[in-house]
Amino acid sequence: MWVAFGLALILSIQPDDSTGLRLAVIAGLLGGFLLARYFRLGWWGIAALFIAGILLRLNVQNHRASDVLDVTGDAVRLVFLGLNPYGHGYEISRPPGAPFPYGPLAILWYMPAVGDPRELELFIACAILALFAVRGRPIGLAVYAMAPTIILTSYDGSNDTSAGLFILAALTVAAWRPWAGAAILALAVAFKAYALAWVPALLAFGGWPALVSFVGVSVVAWAPAAMMWGLDQYLLSLKMADEAHRLAYWSVGVIYEEATQQFAPHTLLDQIRLGFAAVVTLLSLVVAKSLDRVIVVGTLIYIVMMFGGFWGSYAYLGAIAPILAWRLDDWLKLPVPEHVRALPWAPKAADGDADESDEEEPAGGQRAFEPAFAEAHIEQS
């Protein structure tokens, strides 16, 4: 717990933010760090990290960097009017003319918050934090609660926090039932196409039941949109979105331009990233023998596709942060804290692990919320 508070304290110190609320959070985390070094805080420590994460997210409500949810709001309004949200640009985008390149589930997801979709995104960010808090593992909670980029993404106008919730749900449920996880991952793809990065490995891991589940849910999710608006119009929106990027940003393209002092070749970089992602995808079909490998390989494909070409965005980190932080305590081989062992859904403690200690726990144990990780023969690397 004291390591979690120390990590949270380091992440919370941002020189360009000296608001009273942030300074109060920093002071509270410092106090928690000192207390946790000598006392077992248990759920009090978890609650403090959770509240700190909520406060810092509420503190960025004036941060607006993305036009994604502005375009999404207009797309939802067009659907209310019986019009096609795909295949054309939107004047509200920055610069004007960018399309709506997201799946039909994004339309349904933001309908209740069409007035200001940012409020829904902020709520989702807080809900994810609540899941981490209920799970009770301090390191992952501290990272997700206090990472500056993840905090900004919760209210900057992007939709990657919601996408991260779908991916987290899919890959966590897959620990119990791979076919159910594949069904949720199909919904994630229907929300935002980049969730496809985890599909090959999860289907290889889950086998035929996962494949049937993924295909069946995908048909249900996409059929109404295909009949009403046409899949060709959705694909056109994807193409328009790629062509709308005129300047390299948060990508290999930026590195290329600074190294060569020349404009990055848009088409060439995209071809290279597609080729590399294809190779990793083929390898994933062979190595995806555990769910952790599915997570890692899918994340690698995602990083290559989203940052390996001409254009990317820091907001894309919001989609992979939940699942990586969720597994962080286990990947560090940290024992289950004492306050988690008392939970009804807590895993059985391994022999000789009755007390919280620095001993490594055998692979397959100590996975709160994920008992099937042991059944899936997790392989620690």
C-alpha positions in Angstrom: 0.0 0.0 0.0 2.8 2.4 0.8 4.3 1.8 -2.6 1.0 2.5 -4.2 0.7 5.8 -2.4 4.3 6.7 -3.3 3.6 6.0 -7.0 0.4 8.0 -6.8 2.2 10.9 -5.2 4.8 10.9 -8.0 2.2 10.8 -10.7 0.1 13.5 -9.1 2.8 16.2 -9.1 2.3 18.2 -12.3 4.2 21.5 -12.6 1.7 23.1 -14.9 -1.2 22.5 -12.5 -1.0 24.3 -9.2 -4.7 24.5 -8.4 -5.8 24.2 -4.8 -7.5 20.9 -5.4 -4.4 19.3 -6.9 -2.3 20.6 -4.1 -4.8 19.2 -1.5 -4.6 15.8 -3.3 -0.8 15.9 -3.2 -0.8 16.7 0.5 -3.3 13.9 1.2 -1.3 11.4 -0.8 1.9 12.4 1.0 0.1 11.8 4.3 -1.2 8.5 3.1 2.3 7.5 2.0 3.7 8.2 5.5 0.9 6.4 7.3 0.9 3.4 5.0 4.6 2.9 5.7 3.9 2.0 9.3 0.2 1.1 9.5 -2.0 -1.3 7.5 -4.6 1.0 5.9 -6.5 -1.7 4.1 -9.8 -0.4 2.6 -9.1 3.1 4.0 -6.1 3.3 1.7 -8.1 2.0 -1.3 -10.8 4.6 -0.5 -8.2 7.4 -0.3 -6.7 6.5 -3.7 -10.2 6.2 -5.3 -11.3 9.6 -3.9 -8.0 11.2 -5.1 -8.6 9.9 -8.6 -12.2 11.2 -8.7 -11.2 14.7 -7.5 -8.5 15.1 -10.1 -10.9 14.0 -12.8 -13.4 16.6 -11.7 -10.6 19.1 -11.7 -10.2 18.8 -15.5 -13.7 19.6 -16.7 -12.5 22.7 -18.6 -10.0 20.7 -20.6 -11.1 20.3 -24.2 -8.6 18.8 -26.8 -10.6 16.4 -29.0 -13.6 17.0 -31.3 -14.6 13.3 -31.2 -17.6 13.8 -28.9 -18.7 17.0 -30.7 -18.9 15.1 -33.9 -20.6 12.2 -32.1 -23.3 14.5 -30.7 -24.1 15.8 -34.2 -24.1 12.2 -35.5 -26.7 11.2 -32.9 -28.8 14.2 -33.8 -28.8 13.2 -37.4 -30.0 9.7 -36.4 -32.8 11.3 -34.5 -33.8 13.1 -37.7 -33.7 9.8 -39.7 -30.5 10.7 -41.6 -27.3 8.8 -42.2 -24.5 9.6 -39.8 -21.9 8.1 -42.1 -20.2 9.0 -45.4 -19.9 12.8 -45.0 -18.0 15.4 -43.0 -19.2 17.5 -40.0 -18.7 21.2 -39.7 -18.4 21.0 -36.0 -15.1 19.1 -36.3 -11.7 20.8 -36.0 -10.8 21.4 -38.8 -14.3 21.2 -40.4 -15.1 18.3 -42.6 -14.0 15.3 -40.5 -16.5 12.3 -40.5 -18.0 10.1 -37.9 -15.9 6.9 -38.1 -17.2 5.0 -35.1 -19.5 1.9 -35.0 -23.2 1.9 -34.5 -22.9 1.0 -30.8 -21.3 4.5 -30.3 -24.6 6.0 -31.5 -26.6 4.1 -28.9 -24.0 4.6 -26.2 -24.1 8.4 -26.4 -27.9 8.9 -27.1 -28.7 9.4 -23.4 -26.0 12.1 -23.2 -26.4 13.8 -26.6 -26.5 17.2 -24.9 -22.9 16.8 -23.6 -21.3 13.4 -24.2 -18.3 14.5 -22.1 -20.4 14.1 -19.0 -21.0 10.5 -19.8 -17.3 9.9 -20.5 -16.5 11.4 -17.1 -19.0 9.1 -15.5 -17.5 6.1 -17.2 -14.0 7.1 -16.0 -15.3 7.3 -12.4 -17.1 3.9 -12.9 -13.9 2.2 -14.0 -12.1 3.7 -10.9 -14.9 2.2 -8.8 -14.3 -1.2 -10.3 -10.6 -0.9 -9.4 -11.5 0.2 -5.9 -13.9 -2.7 -5.4 -11.2 -5.1 -6.6 -9.0 -3.8 -3.9 -5.5 -4.1 -5.6 -3.6 -0.9 -4.8 -0.9 -0.7 -7.4 -3.2 -0.9 -10.4 -5.7 1.4 -8.8 -2.9 4.0 -8.1 -1.7 4.0 -11.7 -5.1 4.3 -13.3 -6.3 6.8 -10.7 -3.3 9.2 -11.0 -1.8 8.8 -14.5 -2.0 12.4 -16.0 -2.8 11.3 -19.5 -5.6 9.0 -18.3 -7.1 11.8 -16.2 -7.1 14.2 -19.2 -8.6 11.6 -21.5 -11.6 11.3 -19.1 -12.9 14.7 -20.1 -11.0 15.9 -23.2 -13.7 15.1 -25.7 -12.4 11.7 -26.8 -14.3 8.4 -26.5 -11.4 6.2 -25.6 -12.3 5.9 -21.9 -15.6 4.2 -22.9 -13.7 2.0 -25.4 -11.4 1.0 -22.6 -14.3 -0.1 -20.5 -15.5 -2.4 -23.2 -12.0 -3.9 -23.7 -11.6 -4.3 -19.9 -14.9 -6.1 -19.6 -14.2 -8.4 -22.6 -10.8 -9.5 -21.5 -11.8 -9.9 -17.8 -14.9 -11.9 -18.5 -12.9 -14.1 -20.9 -11.0 -15.3 -17.8 -14.2 -17.2 -16.8 -15.8 -17.8 -20.2 -13.8 -17.0 -23.4 -17.0 -17.2 -25.5 -18.6 -14.5 -23.3 -15.5 -12.3 -23.5 -15.6 -12.7 -27.3 -19.2 -11.5 -27.3 -18.3 -8.4 -25.4 -15.2 -7.8 -27.6 -17.6 -7.9 -30.6 -19.5 -5.0 -28.9 -16.2 -3.2 -28.4 -15.5 -3.4 -32.1 -19.0 -2.2 -32.9 -18.1 0.8 -30.7 -14.6 1.5 -32.0 -12.9 -0.5 -34.7 -9.5 -0.5 -33.0 -10.7 -3.2 -30.6 -10.1 -5.6 -33.5 -6.5 -5.7 -32.2 -7.4 -8.3 -29.6 -9.8 -10.4 -31.7 -7.4 -12.8 -33.4 -5.6 -13.8 -30.2 -8.8 -14.1 -28.2 -10.4 -16.3 -30.8 -7.3 -18.5 -31.0 -7.4 -18.8 -27.2 -11.2 -19.4 -26.9 -11.6 -21.7 -29.9 -14.7 -22.4 -31.9 -17.2 -21.2 -29.1 -15.5 -17.8 -29.0 -15.5 -17.6 -32.8 -19.2 -18.4 -33.0 -20.0 -15.9 -30.2 -18.0 -13.1 -31.8 -19.5 -13.6 -35.2 -23.1 -13.9 -33.9 -22.9 -10.7 -31.7 -21.2 -8.8 -34.6 -24.0 -9.7 -36.9 -26.6 -8.5 -34.4 -24.7 -5.3 -33.7 -24.0 -4.3 -37.3 -27.0 -5.6 -39.2 -29.4 -2.7 -38.4 -26.7 -0.1 -39.4 -25.9 -2.0 -42.6 -29.6 -2.1 -43.6 -30.3 1.5 -42.7 -27.1 3.3 -43.6 -24.9 0.8 -45.5 -21.5 -0.6 -44.5 -20.0 1.1 -47.5 -20.8 4.5 -46.0 -19.1 3.4 -42.7 -16.0 2.3 -44.6 -16.0 5.6 -46.4 -16.1 7.4 -43.1 -13.0 5.4 -42.0 -11.2 6.4 -45.2 -12.2 10.0 -44.8 -11.0 10.0 -41.2 -7.6 8.8 -42.2 -7.3 11.4 -45.0 -8.3 14.2 -42.6 -4.9 14.0 -40.9 -2.6 16.4 -42.5 0.1 16.7 -39.9 2.0 13.9 -38.1 1.1 13.7 -34.4 1.9 11.4 -31.6 3.3 8.7 -33.9 6.3 7.3 -35.7 5.7 10.0 -38.2 6.8 12.6 -35.7 10.0 10.7 -35.0 10.6 10.4 -38.8 10.2 14.2 -39.4 12.4 15.2 -36.5 15.1 12.8 -37.5 15.1 13.6 -41.3 13.8 17.2 -41.3 11.4 16.1 -44.0 7.6 15.5 -44.1 6.7 12.0 -43.1 5.4 9.8 -46.0 1.8 9.1 -44.9 1.1 6.1 -47.2 4.5 4.4 -46.7 4.3 4.6 -42.9 0.8 3.2 -43.0 1.8 0.3 -45.2 4.7 -0.5 -42.9 2.5 -0.5 -39.8 -0.1 -2.7 -41.5 2.6 -5.2 -42.5 4.2 -5.3 -39.1 0.8 -5.7 -37.4 -0.1 -8.5 -39.8 3.1 -10.4 -38.8 2.3 -9.9 -35.1 -1.3 -11.1 -35.7 -0.1 -14.3 -37.3 2.3 -14.9 -34.4 -0.5 -14.3 -31.9 -2.4 -17.2 -33.3 0.4 -19.5 -32.1 1.4 -17.9 -28.8 -2.1 -17.1 -27.4 -2.1 -20.0 -25.0 -3.1 -17.9 -21.9 -5.3 -14.9 -21.4 -2.3 -12.8 -20.3 -0.7 -13.5 -23.7 -3.9 -12.5 -25.4 -3.8 -9.2 -23.5 -0.1 -8.5 -24.3 -0.2 -9.5 -28.0 -3.4 -7.6 -28.6 -1.9 -4.5 -26.9 1.2 -4.8 -29.1 -0.9 -4.9 -32.2 -2.9 -2.0 -30.9 0.2 0.1 -30.3 1.6 -0.6 -33.7 -1.6 0.3 -35.5 -2.5 3.4 -33.5 1.0 4.9 -33.1 3.1 3.2 -35.7 1.9 5.2 -38.7 1.5 8.9 -39.7 -1.0 10.0 -37.0 -1.9 9.0 -33.5 -3.2 10.5 -30.3 -2.4 10.4 -26.6 -6.0 9.7 -26.0 -5.6 6.2 -27.5 -3.7 5.3 -24.3 -7.1 5.6 -22.5 -8.3 2.4 -24.2 -5.4 0.2 -23.0 -4.9 1.7 -19.6 -7.7 -0.2 -17.9 -6.8 -3.7 -18.8 -3.0 -3.1 -18.3 -3.6 -1.5 -14.9 -6.0 -4.3 -14.0 -3.4 -7.0 -14.5 -0.5 -4.9 -13.1 -0.5 -6.2 -9.5 -0.6 -9.8 -10.7 2.2 -9.3 -13.3 4.3 -7.8 -10.5 3.6 -11.1 -8.6 2.3 -9.2 -5.6 0.5 -11.2 -3.0 -3.2 -10.6 -2.4 -3.6 -8.0 0.3 -5.2 -9.0 3.6 -8.2 -6.8 3.1 -9.0 -8.5 -0.3 -8.8 -12.1 1.2 -11.8 -11.3 3.3 -14.0 -10.7 0.3 -16.5 -13.4 -0.8 -15.1 -13.5 -4.3 -11.4 -13.5 -3.2 -9.3 -16.5 -4.4 -8.1 -19.1 -2.0 -4.7 -18.3 -0.5 -1.8 -20.5 -1.6 -0.1 -22.6 1.1 2.2 -20.6 3.2 0.6 -17.3 2.1 -1.8 -16.8 5.0 -0.2 -13.5 5.9 0.6 -10.6 3.7 4.3 -10.8 2.9 6.9 -10.2 0.3 6.9 -13.9 -0.9 6.1 -14.6 -4.5 2.8 -16.3 -5.0 2.6 -19.3 -7.3 1.2 -18.6 -10.7 -2.5 -19.2 -10.9 -3.3 -18.0 -7.4 -4.3 -14.6 -5.9 -6.5 -13.5 -8.8 -9.5 -11.6 -7.4 -12.4 -11.5 -9.9 -10.5 -13.9 -12.2 -10.6 -17.5 -10.9 -10.5 -18.9 -14.4 -7.0 -17.5 -15.0 -5.8 -20.6 -13.1 -8.0 -22.9 -15.1 -6.6 -21.3 -18.3 -3.1 -22.3 -17.2 -1.7 -18.8 -17.0 2.0 -18.6 -17.8 4.0 -16.0 -16.0 6.8 -14.5 -18.1 
